[in-house]
Each structure stands twice: as C-alpha cells, then as structure tokens.
C-alpha cells in the first residue's frame, strides 16, 4: 500500500529537515478571528499528530505568543524526532508590566499580555529566537523564518521598510545572525516569509538578495514561506519568477494560506473571504468555474486546493490552519483524496490555471 500523501515527506532545501507534505499552520491557535479554549487548541495539535502530520508552523505574531505557547505545550509530550517545528523572527514581544492596564491586541481575538515591536538586528533576532524557545518550552527550534519584511506589511511607510531591511542585511545584521544559527546547528533550516503575489518585482529581488547574501555568509536560505500563492486562484508565484528561482537554486517552498483566506475551502458563498477581504465578482466567478470543473471530475474544491501546489517539485509542504480536530480531519482527507490527472488538464484548457509548460 502506498503511503498517504499527507504523511509523505519532502526535503527543505539544502537542510537535513524533511517535512510532511501536509503541515499545520498555527495562526488559528493564536485566536485568529475567534477565541478557542486551551483544551481545544491542544486537541487540534494532538489530532494532527495522530493523523501523521509532522510539520508545525507558528510565530510570535500569532496571538502575541499565544500560538507558540499552545503549540509547545501540545507537542511537549511527543518524541522530539517526530516533530519539525518552525517559528519566526522579526518581531520582539515584551511582557506588559501591568496587564490590568490593557495592551494592543492587533486584531487577534485574544493574546498573551505582550507589546510587539519590529526589529531585524542581529541582537534582536537572537533574543526573539531565545524567547520563542522559552514560550514553546521545547528546547530546540528546527526552522527560523524571517517574518513580514515586504511592502505589503508596511503600506505607506517606505521609510520603516527601508530601515528594517537595512537592519536585516547590514553589516552585523539579522541575516548574519540567522546564518550563524544555521551553521552552528542551533536551527536546522532558515527561511523567509513572502506574502501574496502583489509587488512581484520587489519580492523576486528580495528573494534573490536573500539567496545571494546568505550564500556569501556561508549558509543558505533553505525555503520561502509563500502566503496565498501558488493556489488555484493566485498564480503569482508562477508568473513573477519566484518558483523558477527556487527550482534553479534548490530552495524549497512552503505554502501558507492554501485556501486564500477561505474561498477555496467553502466556494464563493456569502461571507467567503479572499486574502482577508471580500472577493471581487471576477474572483467569485473564477471560483465557481473551478468548482464546477472539479465536480465534473468527482473532486471537491478543497481537495484540489490543497493538492495543487504540490504539483510543483520545489513545494515541500502545504500548511493550512486549523482550530479544531474536525478541521484537521478535513485537511487530512483533502490531502489524501484521489484526484484524476484529467482535472488539471481541464483547468488548464479552461485557462483557469497556467499550463505546466508555461510555468
């Protein structure tokens, strides 16, 4: 019997890390959109592990430490070798001295009592990494990912973006610190998050700079965590050159947000979101056309959405979020569902996804 697709592993770039093709994204464990209990959060991670999921992604940003705390507690009783844990750097969390005075929750339904600030200097990144180890309590982080250093994270504030970019790339900056962690084996792989497909020229130049400068420092960028692309609706990673760069340089891709904020899980229903906003009529129409072709090939839309990115050799893992064991079970079933090759051909012929020869 062939292994289930969700539990098959792929390498992360040049590192010795192998991650399952289905991972678990940790934003929902930081109370994204709605609050869940600690018990439900821990049960969600336990369900993922029981199903064979071995790759877990979190960040200080998610619930201002809440996701890291819950992820660490849920994974603490498991053999450490069963788990690949990834967190992020670039944001420093400082405890609030007087919690009764309140703190900015940045849109999360609930958070730890923390104040968040951006800092990509070497000293800050070393501190952020150590703080993440404290919050998870697991003693080791397998992957460290540079977080939110692209124009979309700094709308209208080019000066702040330039400042933090210099903090990362400058002499003695944060990239050097990450490369030192990688060379020392303190982390086994380093990556960088890149949101969406907008600002393609900047994103590709950023990706190339990371690849070039990390190599010059004697380490390597092992993977990019792309949010929302490549998906059935967003083909930016194919057209802007990032996938081609990854394939040429041996860099892996981890896909976050494979449902594009929900519309590829639910279809174009009332209230569906696309990149956290209401979808345009064109996006809803394309979603309906994709779903109709999926139905004609006895395939559910979310099954195709989860499996689509893995058609690209450089994509190592797809990491949908989940806030309950039931959502984990649905993702596992979608990843393991059988999809006929004819479906992809039909979507290409309908010009709903690029032809493989064009990517």
FENSULJO-V122905 format. One line per field, one symbol per residue. psi: psi as a letter, one per 40 degrees, with the letter a starting at -180 (. if undefined). A space follows every 10 residues. Layout:
psi = ???
//
This chain:
psi = hiiiddeiii igbeiehhii dhahieddef fhdihiiddd dddddddddd eehehhhaid dhffeddddd ddddedeihd eehhhhaiie hhhhihdgde eiihefeidi iigihhihhe iddddddddd ddddddeeeh hdhhhhhfgi ddefhegddd ddddddddei hfaddddddd dddeedieii ahhhhaeifd dddddddddd ddddddeeai hdihhhhehh iddhedddde edddddddef hihhhifeef eddedeifih eiihfeihii dddddddddd dddddeffhi ddddddedde ehdehdihgi iieidddddd dddddeihhi ddddddddde fdiiidee.
//
